[in-house]
Amino acid sequence: MPISEAIHTLDFRPDGRWIVAGGWNSTRLLSATNGEMVSEIEAPEAIISANFSENGYWLILASQNSLLAKEIGFPNSAFQRDYSL
């Protein structure tokens, strides 16, 4: 799936399964094998940094004013729980 906007942040999940790509208007979780979008990540404002935890179970998203932690470590599921920090 082509991304039609500038990418400001990019990270690979440690197991190589997913890529997170963040732009000004959206942040997407992509399959690392075929590039297809797995999920569009909702956030209250533009994401300037997105990083997977070392174990790949968490995705930490940072905007200018907030942090959001998404628990993503469950098989066959992109997201289970969200936590605002």
N, C-alpha and C positions, 0 to 999 in steps of 0.2 A: 504494500500500500504506500503510495507516495505521500510524503508530508509536504504540504504546500506553504509552510511558513518557516521562518528561521528557527533553528534549534539552539537553545541557550544552555541546556544541560543534557548530558547523556551518560548513562551508566549501564553496565552489564551485570546481571545477577551472577553471583559466583559460580553457580552450576551451569551457566551458559544457556539456560532455558529462555530467559526474557531479557529485553532491553527496555529501559525507560528513557523516553525522549521528551524533554520539556521545552515548550516554546512560550511565547508571550500570552497566547490565548488558550492553549491547551497543553496537557501533559498526557502522554499515551504510553501504555504498556504494550510492547510489540513482541511477537514471537521471534526469537533469535534464529530460528531455522528457516522461516519463510517471509519474515517481515510484516506479516499480517497483524492488524491491531487486535489485541486480546481484550483491552479495556481502555476507556477514556477515563482519566482520573479527575474527579471533581475536587476543586480546591477553591477557597474563598477569594483568592487573588492570584496573580501571575506567579508561577513557580520559577525561582532563579537557580535552585540547586535541588537535585534529586539523587539520592544514593541508596543502594541496597546495603543492608547490614552484612557482616562477614559470613553469617550462616544463611543469608538469603531469605530469611523469614520476615524481615521488616523492610519497608521502603520509607525513608525519611525524606520529606519534602519541605523545602524552605522557601518562604516568600520574603518580601522585605519586612513584613511585620509579624510573621508567625511561623511555627513549625507544625507539621502534621506527620504523625507516624501511622503507617498502614500495615497491618498484619497480613502477610500474603503467603505464608509458608505452608498452606494446606494443599494437598494434591488435588488436581482437577478443579481448582477454584482460584480466581484471580484475587479476590478480596474477601475477607471475613469481618474484620473489625477496624474501626478508625479511632485514633486518639489524637486530640489536640493538645499540644504542649504549650 
